[in-house]
């Protein structure tokens, strides 16, 4: 399995970015997907997740109302639309694929078995 994240960059506070993560190697529509981020000097943290069908989405409190996760199973791609960006959103963003049959605790990194390489988002204030 390969996950290729893209779309990061430098943006001013209040701006928007859309991250993409293209997956290959196994049937994408069978798996929930998540986005995590890691800021300098901090641990990796959960950002958002979406179930295999796209019917349910989950967010960490700090991004609710600003970020939207979505997926296109025909394109084997998951997205993270980020609006109203803040300086504290600066981090490397990783997409990950959830282990099949692991329940629904999507905030736990250990329950994801494949990770993308990360894409850097820098928000200037």
N, C-alpha and C positions, 0 to 999 in steps of 0.2 A: 504494500500500500504506500502510495505517495500523496502527500498533501502539500500543495504549493500555494502559499499565502502571498497576496500582493495588494497594492493600493495604499500603503503607508506613505508618509511624507511629512512635510512641514506645513503647518496651518496656523493661522492666527486664532486666538481665543474667540469663541463664538462661531467659528467656521464649521465646515462639514467635511467628512471624508467617508468613502465607502471602501471597505476591505472586502476582498474576495478570497476564497479558498477553493481551489480546484482539486478534486480527488480522483485517484485512479487506483486500480488494483483489486477492488472487490465491489460488490453491488452496493453502490452509494445509498440507494433508497432504503436499505435495510438497517441503517445506523443513524442514531442520534449524533448530532454534531455540537461542538462547543467552541467558544472563544475564551481564551485566557489572556492575561497580560502580566508583564513583569516590569516594574519600574526599577531604576538603578538603586541598588541597596535594599530592595524589598523582595519579598517572596512572591512567587507566581500566584495570581488571584483569579478567581472565576469572574467572567464578565457576563456571558450569556450562553444559552443552550437552546436547541430546537430538536424536537422529536423527529423520528424518521419520516413522518408524513408531513411535518410542518404544522401539525394541528395544535401543538402546545409549545410555548416559548417561556423561558425563564431568564431572569435578569438579577444581577446584584443590585442592591438598593441605590447605589451611587450613580447608576446609569439609567435607571427607569425613567421613561419619559423622554430620554435623549437618544438612546441607541435602539436600533431595531435589528433583530436577527431574522434572516429569511433563507430559504433554500430553493433551488431549482433542480429537482431530481433528474430532469431530462438533460441538464448540462453538468451534472455531478459537481455542483458548486453550492457553497454556502456563503452568505454575505453578512456583513455587519455594517449597517448604515449608522454613522455617528454624527449627530448634530449637536449644536450648542457646545462645542468642545471647550474644555477647560484645561488649564495648565496641568492639573493633577491627572489628566488622562494620558499624559506623556508616558510612553512605555513601549516595549516590544510586545506586539500582539501575536498570539499563536492560535491557530485553529487546531482542533483535535477531534478524533473520531472515537465515539463511545464504544466500550466493549459490549457486544451483543449479550443480552441476558443478565445485565448487571443491575437491573432495577431502574430506579429513577433518581439517584442522588447525583445529579449532574454537576454539582459544584466541586466534586472530589476529583482532583487531577489523576489519582491512582486508578480511577475507573475508565480512563481513556487509554487506548493501547497504541494509537498512532498520533504523531504530532507533526505539524508543519515546521518550517524553518524559522518562522517569525517574520514580521514586518514592522519596521519602526515608525511609530507615530510621535511626532513632536509638536506640541502645541505651545506657541509663543504668546506671552501675555503682554 
